[in-house]
Amino acid sequence: MRTTVHATEDTEKVLKAVFNTLPAELAQVVVFKKTSVTGHHGNPITVLEARIKDKTALHRTFEKLASGLRPLDKELLSSQIQQHVEEGNLYLRLDKQSAYLNELMLCRTDPIHFRIHFKKHGTQEIVEICRNFGLIP
């Protein structure tokens, strides 16, 4: 998972948004690495990154994403799935503002990035896993 905190944003609120995308039990154990960078116009940006490696935690996170994503977004994701899968990875971008309000929605601008890696799985297998979990219809 990765997201940015712009100078105009509150880091704690952005963290709350990210934690809202995760199962409750993970909010206590996931640790974010914070990196300070400078934006194109000299503005300070904090990059927040975390990895989940535990298989059970990954399954629960995937289930949370699948159960929380709106039906319209699931349809959109399904129709564009080829654009979200590359080299054994599924890429999702979730809206930060909606996540803060405990709603999961796909977006393109200023998102919470998820890269979900599937070991030794091709695109069709990843699509089938997404279907089995209910992430796509």
N, C-alpha and C positions, 0 to 999 in steps of 0.2 A: 504494500500500500504506500502511496505517496500523495502528498498534497502540498500546496504552498500557503503560506500565511503572508499576506501583503501588509504593508505598513498601516493601512486603514482598517485591518482586521484584528480582532482579539484572539490571541493564540489559544486561550482556554475554550473559547466558543468554537474555534475550528477543531480542536481536539474532541470536544463534545460531539460535533457533527460526525467525525470519523468514528468515534466509539459507538455512535448510534447505528452505524452500519454493521457492527460486530455483535456476536452473541454476548449477552451480559457477563458471562463468566470470563470472557477474554479481556474485557475492559480493565480488569484488575491485574492482568499479567503481561499484556502487550506493552513493550517499551519502544518509544519512538526516538529515533536519532534525529537531532536537530542540527541543521546546517544553515549558516547565514551566508547569503549571496547578495549580490547587487543587481538590481533590475536594469533594463535597457536605459532608463532615464536617471539612473543613480539612486533609485529608491531601494530601501532595504527589504529583502524578502527572506523569510525563513522557510526552508524545505523540511518537511516532516516525513520520515520514512520508517517503516517497520516491516518485518518479515514474520510470517507464521509458518513454522516448519512442522509442527506436530500434526500428524495426519487426522486425528480426531478433531482437533481445533479447526483444521482446514475444512473438513466435512461440515462442521457446524456453521462456519462462516459462509460456505457455499449455500447451505440450506437457508440461512438468514437472508442472504441476497436474493435467493430464488423466491422465498415466501414474501419478501417485502417489496419486490419490484412490481410496479403497476402493470396490469394486463396489457395496456397499450404499449408500454415500453418493452414488454416481453415479445409482443408481435413485431415491433420495430427491430429489436435485436435479432429475432428469428429471420426476418427478411434481409438483414444486413450481416448475418453471422460470419460470412466470408471475410468481411472487413475487420472483424474483431478477433479472428484466430490467425496466428502466425507462428510457425516453428514450435508447435507444442504449447503455445501460450494462448490464453483467453484474456483479452484486454477489455476492461469495463471502465467507464467514466461516469461517476455519480455526482449529481448536483450537491454542492456543499450546503447551500441555503436550505434545500429540502431536507437533507440529512440532519441538519441542526433541528428541524421540526419533526424529526423521526419519520420522515417519508423518503423512500428510495426512488429516485428518478434518474434516468439517463440524461446526460448533457454533454456539451462539447466545450464550453468555456469555463475556465477556473474550476475544474472538477477535483474530486477525490479519485485518484487513479488506482485501479486494481489490476495486477498482472497475476493471473492464476496459471501456474505451470503444471502441465500434465506430463508425467514421465512416460516416454515411449508411446505417445498417442498421436495419431494423425488427425486431420481436421474432422473427418467423418466420425471418428470415435469421440472426439471432444463434443461435437454437436449432439451425439447420442447421450453422452453423460449430462449435458445441459438439459436435454429433454427429460431424462430420468429424474433429475433433481427438480424439474419444474421451472427452470430458468427461462426456457423457451417452450412454446406449445408444440 
